[in-house]
């Protein structure tokens, strides 16, 4: 019976095929090609047989169909790709980010029974016991090994006594093993009672004990296992240059000037100071503020991630183990991509590319903004009184409650007063690490302008002001004021330098009689533009107003520029036509720019007009092929 | 005589200061490349490929394409991505907007994998689950061929055969007939029957067709 029905359906299929063998009445080759082109651009693929059949129906309404497609995720993805390509918002391998304060390392020792055991610790962790201060919490005499730089181990492991192990380490059920790690008695063990998002894959070493059984709990050095949000500045009374000590790999840490002056003061356990200046700051409950690494290297392996995602993370290719740094970088990139997709899928004002204060986050990003991001501050900044990030670009108070393993996405309505679209996202600030790189990409990507060198004769010069130095001025007269907008955001970083701690003109950083600035000043203040009255914040010399207004000011200025709307229309049009625009396209570009601005800078109207235009319809050389 | 010689001597032209030529009129030069070839974005190519393959995701297509042959028909998506023109933003490599030899070779290899697996799955499988070859492999005249070819033509190129150049069906039928006629010659082994090999080659031809890769 089943076989007979199969044959019947085959006959029906043949009849259908016979039926569709000719073109639908009134449908020309040009119409078919136009439909296919729009489908490729708005659906993201060529039309399938069902879609073609719908197109061939007599009363098919192309306009209604286009409007429907303009509301789909495929359309948002298509537009997001334009700006993602333009800004190339993925950070390359040359940049690594694995802060010591948030990176746990793993070392194999021998347990009391002589069997291998893993112990987790942080590099440079301060400890009260001098023998282990700044090193592993077990001495070489206790464990038989000493950890050298570059992930090298010296010595032969010996069984650590139960007494020492219990005294120096704590058993923890960490966040990457338990979904309910914050509960008093975590039960939902990874892969047993908890099936996380398929993309959440700790590397095998992190979920497998040395005897190859699934890990159910881990041992962590006591200091790292602490849970308090605040710690205190720790001093030892040790002064002078560090001297080598027997039994230690490195000299004992000594108290620096800041620690001596601020002994016992409270500090945030999330700042970079927590690791080097306190003994009572750890990784928080369930180690939620740290990322685990599978070895002792500076950027250890942590989680498996797809090496390539040509169609997005929802359709990943093969996963490979990635380092702590790559884990962060992947989610930075995804934040920008989700931001773009959100903007275009909701047909929001395209100026929000630069001005939007909202963003999208998932669990790893929440973890990053709570712990990884503030961990970039405040080693150098403490000399100016800033021991914790005072005005972060993403205010952690606005983050939703999400577990670090939760890979779903949520909208954050407001990141904070200094947020400015893509410009204040970690991926942008690390991809374009310098003030000038940030200014240049704004000029190029959003105003469609390039810096072209003039035909000037280059002469040796000591002129620090590039806006007037011969040979440099052609470009830098424009670039330096743009770069000035980023004076308050540290280069290669995202730390915002607030006015309270870092005034544009700082009396403390004035030059003395010998032309020198106070210690630590030249990191943030530029000696070339400072004088006996004050130091000038680096990058601000071109425009104090721009420096004061920060990235938010940059966003406002660029989006208010007369070129912005035309540039946005040009970027989208060039992508859809698959070629650069020429003078002949000026009428189309002007029409589309007007369409964009008249519709409140919402790009959907522009795209609707573009795909119905004759230039789009005939954008491809459709000469007949064999 | 002397006067005559002087008057016939060539006049000496001395070099003078270079002065810019004065324009006699200004007319804009149209250097715009009109109607160039517009390449299907690699994301759209990949999604179209998956749709033709009947796979829900790239990893599923890879699994189906590799089947039990390992890498004989299909290597690995990771090996093809840059060749297909996908950008690599981590290393600042932009997307390719024009074809190149490596890209065309990748289209060729991916097309063969698609067509061969589709022949195995469709032409030998139950009719109700066919994805690409929604017809019987047996084709004994050009009339039947046209009916079947139209199904493939629509799937790959997006329009019916009767709107294509008039000789397209004849050319593809000649290809089909040639393959069927010479199949198995010289003792070469094939996993396909003559008709299956014929349709596989027709499919190759469409998968490498310029109209499939341009839009």
Interface residues (C-beta under 8 A of the other chain):
Chain A: X6 X7 X9 X10 X13 X14 X17 X18 X20 X21 X22 X23 X28 X29 X32 X33 X35 X36 X37 X39 X40 X41 X44 X45 X46 X47 X48 X49 X52 X77 X81 X84 X85 X88 X89 X90 X91 X92 X93 X307 X308 X310 X311 X315 X316 X317 X318 X333 X577 X578 X579 X582 X583 X584 X585 X618 X619 X620 X621 X622 X624 X625 X626
Chain B: X28 X30 X31 X32 X33 X35 X36 X37 X38 X39 X40 X41 X42 X43 X44 X46 X47 X48 X50 X51 X57 X58 X59 X62 X76 X77 X78 X81 X86 X87 X89 X90 X91 X92 X94 X95 X97 X126 X127 X128 X134 X135 X136 X146 X147 X148 X150 X151 X154 X155 X158 X159 X160 X161 X162 X163 X164 X165 X167 X168 X171 X209 X210 X211 X214 X215
